[in-house]
Amino acid sequence: MRNDVFPVILSGGCGSRLWPVSRKHYPKQFLKLASEHTMLQDTALRLKGYNSPIAVCNESHRFILAEQLQQIGHQPAAIILEPVARNTAPAIALAALAAQELNENAMLVVLPADHVIEDQEAFQSAVEVALEEAKNDTLVTFGIIPTKPETGFGYIQAHEQKTTVSRIARFVEKPDQKTAQAYLDSGDYYWNSGMFVFKADAFLKELKKHDNAIYQAAASAFQNAASDLDFVRVNSDDFMLSPNDSIDYAVMEKTDKGMVLPINVGWNDVGSFSAIWDIRAKDAAGNVQMGDVVNIDSNNCLVQSENQFIATIGVDDLIVIGTKDSVLVAHKDKVQDVKKVVQYLEQTKRCEHLLHREVHRPWGKYDSIDNGKRYQVKHITVKPGASLSQQMHHHRAEHWVVVSGTAIVEINEKEQLLSENESAYIPLGATHRLTNPGKINLELIEVQSGSYLGEDDIVRFDDVFGRN
């Protein structure tokens, strides 16, 4: 194993164009969109023979990310928590500083957590070529050889038209159709992949040279970081001083050390539902269907159902996505506008862009299966050996009914053991905790009643996960 190479997984996106399956607190990188693994897991599995990855993620995603990497046997070299989103340049700077602490000669392979790469062997070979080039203190990015005049990607123009590493001539923004066709015809323009290979030291030197404000903010935030369980919690005040900028704008468009390596590896950034339709297996009518779905006289549609039966009749080129709390219907030509729905939900202060009906927690998950003016019903799943925080509520009482498994219920410091079909009542204001002492999942139904049922009506006294 090469102990100087650290994969860096950037997991800060929210995937708004894939709503309603992708949401702010459970975005697309944590979903199984292309294989039996989540996109994050596929990214971690993509590089073999190097150190464990350094992951950079949103603070609210930390337990999801750690659990998903653990599921595939990966113990990250570091999980760095961004207190606020500041784009890719500051995030990569934090990863570079962490890598240097582990190996002063560290080299980074920077990968977004939400891309699909079909030809793993070809990609691994390209990484080796890029690592060899990066020994010269250059900053290498991968340019995807375009297959069509795509208007949804930025492009990189190579200085020389060749199949190996070339100097970067320029970066260009997403073009119109005519310009994209000209780029395709020229043979020296590539899709901007957002993947990079360089020495940690080389990147930090160029960042300091071209955007010292980002460098200083990241360096101070990392220097003043604190350990929190398995996470690196950088200093929030320092990090918030960083400009919000991508690595392209902050460094790659300014440096004279930028290089591009053209690759053809079956790359897809899965940035929209049409991209999911592209990569999924189709039936004879060109339909992709997932879940309880039937398509009658319909063609070239993507239809996905999470928990209800969906039928289409006589429609073409539609996207139909059903989740437990939302349904999206869109023409494939309009999938880039899904983000407008998210903007509407934000502006009207609705919660469907933030959370799914089923919400994951470090101890398990809950599904809000019914609610009314003064009540809410949840299906709660607690992992074996896991425990919720010791807590109390000011505005609601709760009733727990065990469906399967065994529960230890602590109410005002008195414990009781519950098994199937047994229940406990937690009065308003009572201090309580729920624990699963068994080796199988604990399933229970929680009935809440009271004047206010929001998730923020919680006072935590003790929490094994370090939450406030």
Salt bridges, closest charged atoms under 4 A:
ASP4 OD2 - ARG2 NH2 3.34
GLU36 OE2 - HIS37 ND1 3.84
ASP42 OD1 - HIS37 ND1 3.67
GLU59 OE2 - ARG233 NH1 2.52
GLU67 OE2 - LYS383 NZ 2.61
ASP114 OD2 - LYS28 NZ 3.47
ASP114 OD1 - HIS115 NE2 3.82
GLU128 OE1 - ARG2 NH1 3.81
GLU132 OE1 - LYS135 NZ 3.13
ASP137 OD1 - LYS199 NZ 3.05
GLU150 OE1 - LYS148 NZ 3.78
GLU160 OE2 - HIS159 ND1 3.11
GLU160 OE2 - ARG167 NH2 3.19
ASP201 OD2 - LYS205 NZ 3.18
GLU206 OE1 - HIS210 NE2 3.21
ASP228 OD2 - ARG233 NH2 2.41
ASP317 OD1 - LYS332 NZ 3.88
ASP325 OD1 - ARG23 NH2 2.71
ASP333 OD2 - HIS331 ND1 3.71
ASP337 OD1 - LYS340 NZ 3.68
GLU352 OE2 - ARG350 NH2 2.60
GLU358 OE1 - LYS324 NZ 3.35
GLU358 OE2 - HIS360 NE2 3.85
GLU358 OE2 - LYS365 NZ 3.85
ASP367 OD2 - LYS324 NZ 2.84
ASP367 OD1 - ARG357 NE 2.71
GLU398 OE2 - HIS393 NE2 3.15
GLU398 OE2 - ARG396 NE 2.98
GLU398 OE1 - HIS432 NE2 3.43
GLU410 OE1 - ARG433 NE 3.98
GLU443 OE1 - HIS379 NE2 2.50
GLU455 OE2 - LYS378 NZ 2.45
ASP462 OD2 - ARG433 NH2 2.76
ASP463 OD1 - ARG467 NH2 2.94
